[in-house]
Each structure stands twice: as structure tokens, then as C-alpha cells.
Amino acid sequence: MFKLLSSGLVVFAGVACAPATVSPQLFMQPPETHQDARLEAVRGFFEKTGCPARDYSQVFLDAADDYRLDWRLLPSLSFVESTGGKSAPNNNMFGWDNGHSKFASPTAAIWGVAHQLGQSRLYRHRSLNRLLALYNPDPGYAARVKSVMQQIATVQ
């Protein structure tokens, strides 16, 4: 079927194949990047407010996308609950379980809360208002979170 010749050519069923020449330029060009305006909005909001959660801006977006949540929800919850990680004992920047839950890292907290909001029967398929009322029944809570969501969306 094939025969390896000493010159480095391989013959397949009578067809000679020479190694293709690959331009080194192909490997030197940076990959094409697509700038996500949402990332700049989240990062800019946390930067403007001096929040450590800025370092997790991409994680917030990735988790929101994976669990089909509004991209502004997780950063807003973290801002309302812990001022974006400024006061987050045990990496619990969401005040999850009345602040009693412990997370291995801020990234684990983001993914854990996103999973609960996106997958648990309690939160899944709820309107934003209903989700927020379940998250924290305080009458002014939903308005505070939605106000932060609006601020994030308008950061340029």
C-alpha cells in the first residue's frame, strides 16, 4: 500500500507525496480576537468602583453564558452583596446561604452560584424579578440589583 523511500518521500499506491512547505508566518501571527463589549463594561464598572471582582470579569461572563443568565446579573449580585468582593469572607462574594457558604476561590463562588441560579428548580426559568425575590425577599433588593445591572450596561 505504501513504501517509505530513503529520500523522505512516501508513496501511496503509486502516488508520490512530498512534504508540504509551511510558512513560518502562519505561526507568528496573533490569533484573531473578538473584543466582547460586555467584558469591557463589567471590567470598567468594577474598576471605577475599586472592586477586587474586576479580576474575575471574564469568569462572570463565562458562567452567565454557560448557564444562560443575564450577563449583568452575577456581577450585580456580587456588588450588592459584597461590594464586588471587598467584603467576602470565605470567598462568598454573593452572600450565598446568608453568607454562611464557603468557596475555595472567587472563581468557585461565581461558578457555584451561576450553577444554582441556572439549574436549580428554585431559580431556573424564573423572571428576573421572581429570581431576585427568591434570592433575597427584602422589598428593595430587586431594585438595588437592577440599578447596578443598569449601571454596568452603560459603562463605556
QUINORDA-V723866 format. One record per pair of residues at least 12 apart in sequence whose ideal C-beta (glycine too) atoms are under 10 Angstrom apart, sorted by the first residue. I is the first residue (numbers start at 1). J is the second residue. Records with the same first field share a line. If there is no record, write none. Layout:
BEGIN
I = J ; J
END
This chain:
BEGIN
1 = 13
2 = 14 ; 15 ; 17
36 = 57 ; 58 ; 61 ; 65 ; 71
37 = 153 ; 155 ; 156
38 = 57 ; 58 ; 60 ; 61 ; 64 ; 65 ; 71 ; 72 ; 75 ; 152 ; 153
39 = 57 ; 58 ; 60 ; 61 ; 71
40 = 57 ; 155 ; 156
41 = 57 ; 61 ; 71 ; 72 ; 75 ; 151 ; 152 ; 153 ; 154 ; 155 ; 156
42 = 54 ; 56 ; 57 ; 58 ; 59 ; 60 ; 61 ; 64 ; 71 ; 72 ; 74 ; 75 ; 76 ; 152 ; 153 ; 155
43 = 55 ; 56 ; 57 ; 58 ; 60 ; 61 ; 75 ; 155
44 = 57 ; 152 ; 155 ; 156
45 = 57 ; 72 ; 75 ; 76 ; 79 ; 84 ; 148 ; 151 ; 152 ; 153 ; 154 ; 155
46 = 60 ; 75 ; 78 ; 79 ; 84 ; 85 ; 152 ; 155
47 = 155
48 = 151 ; 155
49 = 79 ; 83 ; 84 ; 86 ; 148 ; 151 ; 155
50 = 83 ; 84 ; 86
51 = 75 ; 78 ; 79 ; 82 ; 83 ; 84 ; 85 ; 86 ; 93
52 = 78 ; 82 ; 83 ; 84 ; 85 ; 86 ; 88 ; 93 ; 106
53 = 74 ; 75 ; 78 ; 79 ; 82 ; 83 ; 84 ; 85 ; 86 ; 88 ; 93 ; 106 ; 110
54 = 75 ; 84 ; 85
55 = 85 ; 106 ; 107
56 = 74 ; 75 ; 78 ; 84 ; 85 ; 93 ; 105 ; 106 ; 107 ; 109 ; 110
57 = 75
59 = 74 ; 105 ; 106 ; 107 ; 108 ; 109 ; 110 ; 111 ; 114
60 = 72 ; 73 ; 74 ; 75 ; 76 ; 77 ; 78 ; 106 ; 107 ; 110 ; 114 ; 152
61 = 74 ; 75 ; 110
62 = 107 ; 110 ; 111 ; 114
63 = 107 ; 109 ; 110 ; 111 ; 112 ; 113 ; 114 ; 115 ; 117 ; 118
64 = 110 ; 114 ; 117 ; 118
65 = 114
66 = 111 ; 114 ; 115 ; 118
67 = 111 ; 113 ; 114 ; 115 ; 116 ; 117 ; 118 ; 119 ; 123 ; 124
68 = 114 ; 117 ; 118 ; 119 ; 124 ; 125
69 = 113 ; 114 ; 117 ; 118 ; 123 ; 128 ; 131
70 = 117 ; 128 ; 131 ; 149 ; 153
71 = 149 ; 152 ; 153
72 = 128 ; 145 ; 146 ; 148 ; 149 ; 150 ; 151 ; 152 ; 153
73 = 113 ; 114 ; 117 ; 118 ; 128 ; 131 ; 132 ; 135 ; 145 ; 146 ; 148 ; 149 ; 152
74 = 93 ; 94 ; 109 ; 110 ; 111 ; 113 ; 114 ; 117
75 = 93 ; 110 ; 148 ; 149 ; 152
76 = 132 ; 144 ; 145 ; 146 ; 147 ; 148 ; 149 ; 150 ; 151 ; 152 ; 153
77 = 93 ; 94 ; 95 ; 96 ; 110 ; 113 ; 117 ; 132 ; 135 ; 136 ; 141 ; 145 ; 148 ; 149
78 = 92 ; 93 ; 94 ; 95 ; 106 ; 109 ; 110 ; 113 ; 148
79 = 93 ; 144 ; 145 ; 147 ; 148 ; 149 ; 151 ; 152
80 = 94 ; 95 ; 132 ; 135 ; 136 ; 141 ; 144 ; 145 ; 146 ; 147 ; 148 ; 149
81 = 93 ; 94 ; 95 ; 96 ; 99 ; 113 ; 135 ; 136 ; 141 ; 145
82 = 94 ; 95 ; 99 ; 106 ; 109
84 = 148
85 = 106 ; 109
87 = 99
88 = 103 ; 106 ; 109
89 = 102
90 = 102 ; 103 ; 104 ; 109
91 = 103 ; 104 ; 105 ; 106 ; 107 ; 108 ; 109 ; 110 ; 112
92 = 106 ; 109 ; 112 ; 113
93 = 106 ; 109 ; 110 ; 113
94 = 106 ; 109 ; 110 ; 112 ; 113 ; 114 ; 116 ; 117 ; 135
95 = 113 ; 135 ; 136
96 = 109 ; 112 ; 113 ; 116 ; 135
97 = 116
98 = 136
101 = 113
113 = 135
116 = 135
117 = 131 ; 134 ; 135
120 = 134
122 = 134 ; 135
123 = 135
128 = 142 ; 145 ; 146 ; 149
129 = 142 ; 143 ; 146
130 = 142
131 = 145
132 = 144 ; 145 ; 146
END
